[in-house]
Amino acid sequence: MTLGALGNEIGVPQYDRTAVRTGIVHFGVGGFHRAHQAMYLDRLMNDGKALDWGICGIGVLPQDRRMADVLEAQDGLYTLVVKYPDGTLEPRVIGSIVDYLFAPDNAEAVLSRMADPATRIVSLTITEGGYHVNQVTGELDASDPGLTADLAPGATPVSVFGFVIEALARRRTAGIKPFTVMSCDNIPGNGHVARKMLTSFARLKDPELADWIEREVRFPNSMVDRITPVTTDADRVALAERFGVDDGWPVVCEPFTQWVLEDDFGGERPPYEDVGVQLVADVEPYELMKLRLLNASHQALCYLGYLAGYRYAHEVCQDKLFVDFLLGYMEHEGAPTLPPVPGVDLGGYQRELIERFANPEVRDTLARLCAESSDRIPKWLVPVIREQLAAGREIKRSALVVAAWARYAEGTDERGEPIEVVDRLRDKLVERAQHNRDDPLLFVSDRDLFGDLVDDERFVQAYTASLSALYERGARATLEELAG
């Protein structure tokens, strides 16, 4: 795109991009990163700050080649389109990504950039599954083929873990201060998890390096929030027709954005607080609030909504029956497990979530929210169930959500239409779910996902009753019965 040709309706970088230098290497340049961290840095740069904190994106997966091609063709520029509920679109060209390297083509270039003293932060949005956590033990699961390959002596890295650890090893050898590793994924204690898993991986390669990482490398926790649905062809067409912008991969998002970040860096950092980032000493209260209210509520609406015939989040959240169910989950099951959250009215936060979910312009698909459930339910909802059981409080709504996942995972909706189950554990999940009728506990007996919940009589009773109701009466009638 040519910035000078754009009209006044579109914001463009007001800084000299040739003056921007790389300070951050980021793994996982997708829609969320471009609607969130890259956007915050672009704001700083437009204020004349952080010009030494440009982003170099890194792609390690085969599907990342498309991002490499698009960003190369557009000089790293892309359009971020904020969608307001009244139909207003607010496009802005973001310029904070100044380079992108596709690791399979040139692993050495990636390592050189990461080992460069100018790189002071390596950030991650690699999805929940990218941290290779065994859901039962909480330890590193090193069985991934990429990790196995990277553990071979003298191997050229292929995984995110392989690149991070090799780059840190090079910096240690060269006497260069380590970079800060900043996780931006939806995981409780994401910084702690990144530290534990990466250090465990390093220990398998070089115990002395692992000791050095434990002493010297900082892994701040963070809570990130902005609904960013998958970009559609309709989004590209609207951008071209309404604003005259031809963008190979624009990003669309809701107006709301939040970033709560632990101020624990090993060296310099951008002045994030100047553009609305909340720098705090303890992220956990905010993080738990988001994971157990927003993220778990996404799970609470997506399976039931899909089974009932809806295909978008806003459709579900414009239906009073579903809204009452979601608010009931948040008030009676999610919120009671939360510690006090400084400066936040939880009741207002819950109502705001419903308003955000109901934004008809975002068009967030239920299929997106239903994807990769095996990485989400164990982290977002199972802890709520455990705490509620331990305290003798309600679990009926949470149990129904798990049952709805099991019903969805069978691969057929209530009208007999096929469901495309997208999950790294798809084959195992579908096989177990297809026995829901003759062996209703088989799905939740997977201890890698649910631990010992299947041994708890109260959970089993609530879950099996919910599963039976979903098959006998369907999602909508089940919610009506629950509502009394």
C-alpha positions, 0 to 999 in steps of 0.5 A: 500500500502507498501511504501517501495515496490514502485519504484522511479517513485512515490513520497512518504512521506519523513517524519515519519508519526508516528510523525505526530499529528492531528491539523486539523479536516476536514469535507468532505474528497473527491477528491478535499480535497485530491488533494488540502488542504491535498496535500499542507500539505503533501508538508509542511511535506516533508519539515520537517514542520507542523508535528503537523498539520495532518488531521483527516477526518470526514464523516457524510453521509452514502456514506462516509462509503466507504471513511472510509473503504478505508482510514482505509485499507490504513493507510490514504495513497492514491495516487494523480495522476497529469495528464498532457495534453501530457499524462504524469502521475505524481503519488505521495503518500500523507500522511497528513491524519492521521485519519478518523472518520465515525461520525454515528458510533461514534459521541462522538469520533468526538466531543472529537477530535474537543474539543481537544486543539490540534485541532486548525482548522476545515476545510470544503468542504461540497459543496455549499448546505451544508451551508443551505442558503436560496438563496432569503433571504440569511438567514439560512434555518433550514428545513433540517432534520439533522439540525432539529434533531440537534436542539432537546435538548440533541441531539447527532449531525448528521449534520456538523453544529451540530458537529461544534456547539457542539464542540465549546460549549464544548470548551467554557465550558472547557475554551479552545480557539476556533478553526478556521473554514476554509471553502474551498468551492466554495461560494462567501465570503465562510468564511462570509457565514460559520460564518453567517450560523453557528452562526444563527444555534447556536442562535437557540440552545443557544443565549449566545453561538452564541454571544461568537462565533461571538466574538471569532471564526475566519472564514477566506475566501478562494479561491480554484482551482484545477480541480479534476474529479471523479476517474474512474476504468480506473484510478485505472487500469492505476495506477496499470499497469503503476506504480504497485500501488494498491489503492482503491481510488486514486485521479486524477487532473490537474497540475494547483492548486491555494489557496488564503487564508485570513490570519485571524486565531484565533491562530496558523496556518500551514506556508501555504505560504511556499508551494505556498498558497497566504496569503492575506488580502482580498480574494474577488477579486480572489474569484469573478474572479474564480467564475465568470470566471472559475466556471460560464464558466463550467456552460456555457460549460456543458449544451450546450456541453451536448445537442450538444452531447459532454460528456467531457469538453475537447471535448467542449473546442477543438471546436472553436465554443464553445471556442469562446462562452466561451471567449465571455462570459468571456470578455463581461459578466463575466469580466466586473463585476470584481474588479481589481485583484492584480497581475493577467492579466485577459486576460491571465487568461481567455486563461489559463482557456480554456487550462485547460478545454481542457486537454484531460487527465483530462477527466472531465465529463459534467455530473459532471459539470451539477450536483447540478446546483441549488446550482451553477447557483444562486451563480456563474451566476445569480449575473453576470446577475444582475450586467450586467442588472444594468449597461446596459451591455450584457447578451445574453450569460448568458441568453443562459446558463440559457436557456440551463440549463432549456432545459437540466433539461427537462431530454431529450437531442436533440437526444431524449436520457434520461438525468439523472438530478442530483440535490437536487431539481431534482423533482421540476426542471424537473417538471418545465422544462417539461413545457418549451414549453407551459410556457417558463417562468415557470422555471425562475419564481422560485424566490428561485433560480432566485429572480426577474429576471423574472420581468426584461423585458430585461432578459425575452426577451433574455432568451425566445429567447434563449430557443426557439432557443434551441428547434427549432435549437439545441445548435450548431445552436444557438451558430452559430447564436449568433456568427453571 
